[in-house]
Amino acid sequence: MGDLNKQQGFRTFIGVDLPETLKEVIAGLVRELNVKQLKLVEKENLHVTMLFLGSINTDKVDYVKGLLSRINYKQFKIAVEGLGVFSPKRLRVLFADINEGSDELRSIYNELYNDLKANGFVLEDRPYTPHITLARIKWLDAGSRNSLLEFIDTHKERFGEFYCETLSLKQSTLTEKGPIYQNIFVRKLLL
C-alpha cells in the first residue's frame, strides 16, 4: 500500500475474502475444466465480488473507508453451491454461485451502492448477483462451449461454506501476468 498515496487514481473494489481451504477446493474444481479459451482467476485472487469502484483517488478511498466503518452487519454464513455464467448466449464469465448468504450480501451491496451513488461515485447500473468469478471467457468454439455447459450442469454440488467476517476494500493492480489484489482497508463485521 506504499504506492497508494502517490497515485492520483487506482482501481479498487469491495469484496469478501475466502478461506484458504475453499480457495483450494474451487481452484481444484476449475483445473478439471479442460477449455483452453478461459482466462482462469488465480487461486489467490478468488473472492466474493461485491462492488467494483473503478479508478478512485485518495479522497474517495477515505470516503469508502468511512462508509465501511459505519456498516452494522453481523457475521453470517455464506454457502458456495453450483456454477453459472453471465450472458449465457455469449458466455462471458464463469462463476461459482452463492446460495446461503446471498440475501445478506445483497442488503450490504444495496446500502453501499446507494450511499456511493448519492455521493458521486460512478458505478455499474445492473442487478447484483452474489458470486465468485472463476474465469473470463473471450470466445468459445462449439466443442468448448458444449464442454463448458456440460461442466456447469454436472457441478451443482456445494463446494463449501464459511462465515463472512469482514468486508475488504481492495486495490487491483494490473500486470502482464494478471491483476494483483492488495487490501487497503478491512472492516470486521459484528459478532
Short mmCIF file of the C-alpha atoms (twelve columns), coordinates in Angstrom:
data_MODEL
# 
_entry.id   MODEL 
# 
loop_
_atom_site.group_PDB 
_atom_site.id 
_atom_site.type_symbol 
_atom_site.label_atom_id 
_atom_site.label_alt_id 
_atom_site.label_comp_id 
_atom_site.label_asym_id 
_atom_site.label_seq_id 
_atom_site.Cartn_x 
_atom_site.Cartn_y 
_atom_site.Cartn_z 
_atom_site.pdbx_PDB_model_num 
ATOM 1   C CA . MET A 1   0.000   0.000   0.000   1 
ATOM 2   C CA . GLY A 2   3.055   2.260   -0.004  1 
ATOM 3   C CA . ASP A 3   2.373   3.426   -3.568  1 
ATOM 4   C CA . LEU A 4   -1.247  4.186   -2.775  1 
ATOM 5   C CA . ASN A 5   -0.775  7.817   -1.669  1 
ATOM 6   C CA . LYS A 6   1.493   8.600   -4.635  1 
ATOM 7   C CA . GLN A 7   -1.145  7.663   -7.210  1 
ATOM 8   C CA . GLN A 8   -3.854  10.002  -8.429  1 
ATOM 9   C CA . GLY A 9   -6.234  7.161   -9.132  1 
ATOM 10  C CA . PHE A 10  -6.141  3.418   -8.793  1 
ATOM 11  C CA . ARG A 11  -8.506  0.538   -9.470  1 
ATOM 12  C CA . THR A 12  -10.498 -0.562  -6.441  1 
ATOM 13  C CA . PHE A 13  -13.320 -2.863  -5.448  1 
ATOM 14  C CA . ILE A 14  -15.098 -4.109  -2.350  1 
ATOM 15  C CA . GLY A 15  -15.142 -7.845  -1.777  1 
ATOM 16  C CA . VAL A 16  -15.241 -10.673 0.722   1 
ATOM 17  C CA . ASP A 17  -12.147 -12.828 1.151   1 
ATOM 18  C CA . LEU A 18  -12.447 -16.608 1.044   1 
ATOM 19  C CA . PRO A 19  -10.794 -19.017 3.462   1 
ATOM 20  C CA . GLU A 20  -7.775  -20.819 2.014   1 
ATOM 21  C CA . THR A 21  -9.486  -24.233 2.179   1 
ATOM 22  C CA . LEU A 22  -12.364 -23.042 -0.026  1 
ATOM 23  C CA . LYS A 23  -9.920  -21.427 -2.474  1 
ATOM 24  C CA . GLU A 24  -8.187  -24.823 -2.781  1 
ATOM 25  C CA . VAL A 25  -11.474 -26.622 -3.483  1 
ATOM 26  C CA . ILE A 26  -12.563 -24.095 -6.114  1 
ATOM 27  C CA . ALA A 27  -9.142  -23.930 -7.795  1 
ATOM 28  C CA . GLY A 28  -9.072  -27.746 -7.964  1 
ATOM 29  C CA . LEU A 29  -12.525 -27.798 -9.492  1 
ATOM 30  C CA . VAL A 30  -11.619 -25.277 -12.182 1 
ATOM 31  C CA . ARG A 31  -8.440  -27.210 -13.068 1 
ATOM 32  C CA . GLU A 32  -10.728 -30.102 -14.072 1 
ATOM 33  C CA . LEU A 33  -12.227 -27.949 -16.818 1 
ATOM 34  C CA . ASN A 34  -10.244 -28.532 -19.994 1 
ATOM 35  C CA . VAL A 35  -11.206 -25.476 -22.041 1 
ATOM 36  C CA . LYS A 36  -8.207  -23.510 -23.302 1 
ATOM 37  C CA . GLN A 37  -10.097 -20.302 -24.144 1 
ATOM 38  C CA . LEU A 38  -10.748 -19.495 -20.469 1 
ATOM 39  C CA . LYS A 39  -8.699  -16.963 -18.509 1 
ATOM 40  C CA . LEU A 40  -8.804  -18.533 -15.051 1 
ATOM 41  C CA . VAL A 41  -8.767  -16.363 -11.933 1 
ATOM 42  C CA . GLU A 42  -5.636  -17.117 -9.918  1 
ATOM 43  C CA . LYS A 43  -6.317  -19.023 -6.700  1 
ATOM 44  C CA . GLU A 44  -5.022  -16.164 -4.526  1 
ATOM 45  C CA . ASN A 45  -7.434  -13.738 -6.244  1 
ATOM 46  C CA . LEU A 46  -10.634 -15.719 -5.632  1 
ATOM 47  C CA . HIS A 47  -13.146 -13.660 -3.629  1 
ATOM 48  C CA . VAL A 48  -16.832 -12.851 -3.393  1 
ATOM 49  C CA . THR A 49  -17.357 -9.871  -5.652  1 
ATOM 50  C CA . MET A 50  -19.321 -7.056  -4.048  1 
ATOM 51  C CA . LEU A 51  -18.819 -3.707  -5.808  1 
ATOM 52  C CA . PHE A 52  -16.311 -2.534  -8.423  1 
ATOM 53  C CA . LEU A 53  -15.454 1.121   -7.790  1 
ATOM 54  C CA . GLY A 54  -13.096 1.679   -10.705 1 
ATOM 55  C CA . SER A 55  -10.276 4.191   -10.528 1 
ATOM 56  C CA . ILE A 56  -10.618 6.455   -7.500  1 
ATOM 57  C CA . ASN A 57  -8.346  8.971   -5.785  1 
ATOM 58  C CA . THR A 58  -7.237  9.009   -2.140  1 
ATOM 59  C CA . ASP A 59  -10.098 11.316  -1.068  1 
ATOM 60  C CA . LYS A 60  -12.613 8.774   -2.342  1 
ATOM 61  C CA . VAL A 61  -10.667 5.952   -0.694  1 
ATOM 62  C CA . ASP A 62  -11.022 7.775   2.618   1 
ATOM 63  C CA . TYR A 63  -14.758 8.152   1.998   1 
ATOM 64  C CA . VAL A 64  -15.151 4.406   1.297   1 
ATOM 65  C CA . LYS A 65  -13.164 3.535   4.428   1 
ATOM 66  C CA . GLY A 66  -15.513 5.711   6.476   1 
ATOM 67  C CA . LEU A 67  -18.556 4.159   4.855   1 
ATOM 68  C CA . LEU A 68  -17.321 0.620   5.540   1 
ATOM 69  C CA . SER A 69  -16.569 1.619   9.140   1 
ATOM 70  C CA . ARG A 70  -20.241 2.532   9.601   1 
ATOM 71  C CA . ILE A 71  -21.583 -0.792  8.265   1 
ATOM 72  C CA . ASN A 72  -23.510 -2.510  11.063  1 
ATOM 73  C CA . TYR A 73  -23.989 -6.084  9.920   1 
ATOM 74  C CA . LYS A 74  -23.399 -9.222  11.917  1 
ATOM 75  C CA . GLN A 75  -21.194 -12.002 10.602  1 
ATOM 76  C CA . PHE A 76  -23.161 -14.501 8.518   1 
ATOM 77  C CA . LYS A 77  -22.715 -17.807 6.738   1 
ATOM 78  C CA . ILE A 78  -22.016 -17.956 3.008   1 
ATOM 79  C CA . ALA A 79  -22.522 -21.219 1.102   1 
ATOM 80  C CA . VAL A 80  -20.944 -21.655 -2.322  1 
ATOM 81  C CA . GLU A 81  -23.023 -24.023 -4.421  1 
ATOM 82  C CA . GLY A 82  -23.161 -24.688 -8.158  1 
ATOM 83  C CA . LEU A 83  -21.732 -22.902 -11.171 1 
ATOM 84  C CA . GLY A 84  -23.169 -20.362 -13.586 1 
ATOM 85  C CA . VAL A 85  -22.349 -17.932 -16.377 1 
ATOM 86  C CA . PHE A 86  -23.160 -14.315 -17.027 1 
ATOM 87  C CA . SER A 87  -24.520 -13.596 -20.520 1 
ATOM 88  C CA . PRO A 88  -25.467 -17.232 -21.292 1 
ATOM 89  C CA . LYS A 89  -25.821 -16.508 -25.015 1 
ATOM 90  C CA . ARG A 90  -22.304 -15.058 -25.184 1 
ATOM 91  C CA . LEU A 91  -20.711 -16.841 -22.182 1 
ATOM 92  C CA . ARG A 92  -18.556 -14.045 -20.741 1 
ATOM 93  C CA . VAL A 93  -17.895 -15.037 -17.112 1 
ATOM 94  C CA . LEU A 94  -17.895 -18.413 -15.342 1 
ATOM 95  C CA . PHE A 95  -18.718 -18.128 -11.640 1 
ATOM 96  C CA . ALA A 96  -19.444 -20.129 -8.510  1 
ATOM 97  C CA . ASP A 97  -22.867 -19.269 -7.162  1 
ATOM 98  C CA . ILE A 98  -23.621 -18.035 -3.655  1 
ATOM 99  C CA . ASN A 99  -26.583 -19.841 -2.132  1 
ATOM 100 C CA . GLU A 100 -26.944 -19.167 1.593   1 
ATOM 101 C CA . GLY A 101 -25.843 -15.629 2.494   1 
ATOM 102 C CA . SER A 102 -26.941 -14.046 -0.787  1 
ATOM 103 C CA . ASP A 103 -29.710 -12.014 0.909   1 
ATOM 104 C CA . GLU A 104 -27.219 -10.521 3.376   1 
ATOM 105 C CA . LEU A 105 -24.744 -9.758  0.584   1 
ATOM 106 C CA . ARG A 106 -27.476 -8.037  -1.453  1 
ATOM 107 C CA . SER A 107 -28.513 -5.992  1.567   1 
ATOM 108 C CA . ILE A 108 -24.932 -4.824  2.185   1 
ATOM 109 C CA . TYR A 109 -24.478 -4.170  -1.538  1 
ATOM 110 C CA . ASN A 110 -27.638 -2.045  -1.695  1 
ATOM 111 C CA . GLU A 111 -26.567 0.046   1.298   1 
ATOM 112 C CA . LEU A 112 -23.090 0.619   -0.146  1 
ATOM 113 C CA . TYR A 113 -24.346 1.221   -3.688  1 
ATOM 114 C CA . ASN A 114 -26.997 3.760   -2.681  1 
ATOM 115 C CA . ASP A 115 -24.611 5.728   -0.488  1 
ATOM 116 C CA . LEU A 116 -21.757 5.744   -3.012  1 
ATOM 117 C CA . LYS A 117 -24.028 6.622   -5.943  1 
ATOM 118 C CA . ALA A 118 -25.540 9.517   -3.943  1 
ATOM 119 C CA . ASN A 119 -22.020 10.770  -3.223  1 
ATOM 120 C CA . GLY A 120 -20.756 10.991  -6.785  1 
ATOM 121 C CA . PHE A 121 -19.248 7.564   -7.397  1 
ATOM 122 C CA . VAL A 122 -19.707 6.216   -10.920 1 
ATOM 123 C CA . LEU A 123 -20.957 2.639   -10.542 1 
ATOM 124 C CA . GLU A 124 -22.248 -0.090  -12.848 1 
ATOM 125 C CA . ASP A 125 -26.020 0.025   -13.070 1 
ATOM 126 C CA . ARG A 126 -27.091 -3.617  -13.107 1 
ATOM 127 C CA . PRO A 127 -28.649 -6.026  -10.640 1 
ATOM 128 C CA . TYR A 128 -26.213 -7.506  -8.130  1 
ATOM 129 C CA . THR A 129 -25.653 -11.257 -8.268  1 
ATOM 130 C CA . PRO A 130 -23.504 -12.540 -5.378  1 
ATOM 131 C CA . HIS A 131 -20.804 -14.746 -6.926  1 
ATOM 132 C CA . ILE A 132 -17.167 -15.777 -7.102  1 
ATOM 133 C CA . THR A 133 -15.659 -15.172 -10.546 1 
ATOM 134 C CA . LEU A 134 -13.739 -18.279 -11.669 1 
ATOM 135 C CA . ALA A 135 -12.843 -17.439 -15.279 1 
ATOM 136 C CA . ARG A 136 -13.326 -14.888 -18.012 1 
ATOM 137 C CA . ILE A 137 -14.282 -16.130 -21.448 1 
ATOM 138 C CA . LYS A 138 -13.116 -14.422 -24.650 1 
ATOM 139 C CA . TRP A 139 -14.719 -16.773 -27.182 1 
ATOM 140 C CA . LEU A 140 -15.518 -20.457 -27.460 1 
ATOM 141 C CA . ASP A 141 -15.747 -22.812 -30.403 1 
ATOM 142 C CA . ALA A 142 -18.786 -25.134 -30.440 1 
ATOM 143 C CA . GLY A 143 -16.959 -28.053 -28.791 1 
ATOM 144 C CA . SER A 144 -15.545 -25.925 -25.977 1 
ATOM 145 C CA . ARG A 145 -18.926 -24.264 -25.459 1 
ATOM 146 C CA . ASN A 146 -20.593 -27.658 -25.073 1 
ATOM 147 C CA . SER A 147 -17.831 -28.851 -22.702 1 
ATOM 148 C CA . LEU A 148 -18.276 -25.765 -20.525 1 
ATOM 149 C CA . LEU A 149 -22.073 -26.054 -20.395 1 
ATOM 150 C CA . GLU A 150 -21.811 -29.771 -19.544 1 
ATOM 151 C CA . PHE A 151 -19.260 -28.983 -16.819 1 
ATOM 152 C CA . ILE A 152 -21.622 -26.384 -15.315 1 
ATOM 153 C CA . ASP A 153 -24.543 -28.813 -15.498 1 
ATOM 154 C CA . THR A 154 -22.633 -31.607 -13.721 1 
ATOM 155 C CA . HIS A 155 -21.321 -29.401 -10.874 1 
ATOM 156 C CA . LYS A 156 -24.323 -28.317 -8.855  1 
ATOM 157 C CA . GLU A 157 -22.898 -29.504 -5.531  1 
ATOM 158 C CA . ARG A 158 -21.980 -27.402 -2.506  1 
ATOM 159 C CA . PHE A 159 -18.285 -26.548 -2.718  1 
ATOM 160 C CA . GLY A 160 -18.044 -25.208 0.792   1 
ATOM 161 C CA . GLU A 161 -19.252 -22.660 3.289   1 
ATOM 162 C CA . PHE A 162 -17.690 -20.107 5.575   1 
ATOM 163 C CA . TYR A 163 -18.589 -17.194 7.797   1 
ATOM 164 C CA . CYS A 164 -18.359 -13.757 6.263   1 
ATOM 165 C CA . GLU A 165 -16.409 -11.962 8.968   1 
ATOM 166 C CA . THR A 166 -15.022 -8.999  7.005   1 
ATOM 167 C CA . LEU A 167 -15.556 -6.698  4.035   1 
ATOM 168 C CA . SER A 168 -12.407 -5.567  2.217   1 
ATOM 169 C CA . LEU A 169 -11.639 -2.513  0.140   1 
ATOM 170 C CA . LYS A 170 -9.009  -3.746  -2.300  1 
ATOM 171 C CA . GLN A 171 -6.644  -2.191  -4.772  1 
ATOM 172 C CA . SER A 172 -6.322  -4.035  -8.092  1 
ATOM 173 C CA . THR A 173 -3.034  -3.500  -9.907  1 
ATOM 174 C CA . LEU A 174 -2.985  -4.800  -13.468 1 
ATOM 175 C CA . THR A 175 0.199   -6.576  -14.563 1 
ATOM 176 C CA . GLU A 176 1.190   -8.663  -17.600 1 
ATOM 177 C CA . LYS A 177 0.673   -11.808 -15.504 1 
ATOM 178 C CA . GLY A 178 -2.750  -10.695 -14.287 1 
ATOM 179 C CA . PRO A 179 -4.137  -8.497  -11.509 1 
ATOM 180 C CA . ILE A 180 -2.602  -8.275  -8.062  1 
ATOM 181 C CA . TYR A 181 -5.036  -7.535  -5.231  1 
ATOM 182 C CA . GLN A 182 -3.995  -5.785  -2.054  1 
ATOM 183 C CA . ASN A 183 -6.146  -4.867  0.944   1 
ATOM 184 C CA . ILE A 184 -6.447  -1.141  1.543   1 
ATOM 185 C CA . PHE A 185 -8.954  -1.431  4.380   1 
ATOM 186 C CA . VAL A 186 -10.700 -4.337  6.128   1 
ATOM 187 C CA . ARG A 187 -13.942 -3.904  8.093   1 
ATOM 188 C CA . LYS A 188 -14.637 -6.614  10.644  1 
ATOM 189 C CA . LEU A 189 -18.345 -7.366  10.899  1 
ATOM 190 C CA . LEU A 190 -20.133 -7.564  14.239  1 
ATOM 191 C CA . LEU A 191 -20.250 -10.799 16.261  1 
# 
